[in-house]
Amino acid sequence: AQTVTQSQPEMSVQEAETVTLSCTYDTSENNYYLFWYKQPPSRQMILVIRQEAYKQQNATENRFSVNFQKAAKSFSLKISDSQLGDTAMYFCASASRGGAQKLVFGQGTRLTINP
Amino acid sequence: DAGVIQSPRHEVTEMGQEVTLRCKPISGHDYLFWYRQTMMRGLELLIYFNNNVPIDDSGMPEDRFSAKMPNASFSTLKIQPSEPRDSAVYFCASSFRGAAFFGQGTRLTVV
């Protein structure tokens, strides 16, 4: 069974600072995807970044990057030069790459960017 | 593509009534997911389909919940009869090769 764990219920940083959100996961699959989603107050779920487990290179999308440690089953999200608009709930998720692609989410981290 | 489209955006109903939530996935996506989000339980996967076939409905809380996907462009989640504890935001998402895209959700309130 897949499980995803986010151990930080809430985080708060000042605008322009760098913040790292933690995520660990467990899966018996060899081939899988990992994701970070953002949910602002509008409640829309937005895909922030995706990592394929067979790729060693960490994914980056502008100010967002991940630190993927496959052996440790760790997948953290780094937000550089944080902005007020980054305030949101952030969810880590995993899905098997083959077979039944069940998408499983962590509990979420509420991130507040302070002016 | 317009993205995943859910209707209605908001639904208020009385306890005991039937509620039907609708979802149109992104064209070409082969997976469709229904999630429920509450403050207490977070995001729960209720059921998901692959190529219109239900794969895993183990997250459906009770027999009062049912979901169908009659074709690749439409799915419904039905609650009959509804109860106040069903109040939540219900999301539909579709995916292709892993990355899932979500609709804007239906906020259901059962009074």
Contacts between the chains, C-beta under 8 A, distances in Angstrom:
chain1	res1	chain2	res2	distance
A	33	B	98	3.8
A	33	B	99	7.2
A	35	B	98	7.8
A	35	B	99	6.8
A	35	B	100	7.8
A	37	B	102	8.0
A	43	B	89	6.3
A	43	B	104	7.3
A	43	B	105	5.7
A	44	B	102	7.1
A	44	B	104	5.7
A	44	B	105	7.7
A	45	B	91	6.5
A	45	B	93	7.3
A	45	B	102	3.8
A	45	B	105	7.9
A	46	B	102	7.9
A	47	B	99	5.8
A	47	B	100	7.4
A	47	B	101	6.7
A	50	B	98	7.0
A	50	B	99	5.4
A	52	B	98	7.7
A	91	B	43	6.7
A	93	B	100	8.0
A	95	B	95	7.6
A	95	B	98	5.2
A	95	B	100	7.5
A	97	B	98	6.3
A	100	B	50	6.7
A	100	B	55	5.2
A	100	B	56	6.8
A	101	B	31	5.6
A	101	B	50	7.5
A	101	B	95	6.6
A	101	B	98	6.2
A	102	B	45	7.1
A	102	B	48	6.4
A	102	B	55	7.6
A	102	B	56	6.3
A	103	B	31	8.0
A	103	B	33	6.0
A	103	B	45	7.1
A	103	B	48	7.6
A	103	B	93	7.3
A	103	B	95	6.8
A	103	B	100	5.2
A	104	B	45	6.8
A	105	B	35	7.9
A	105	B	42	7.2
A	105	B	43	4.5
A	105	B	45	7.7
A	107	B	42	5.1
A	108	B	42	6.2
A	108	B	43	7.5
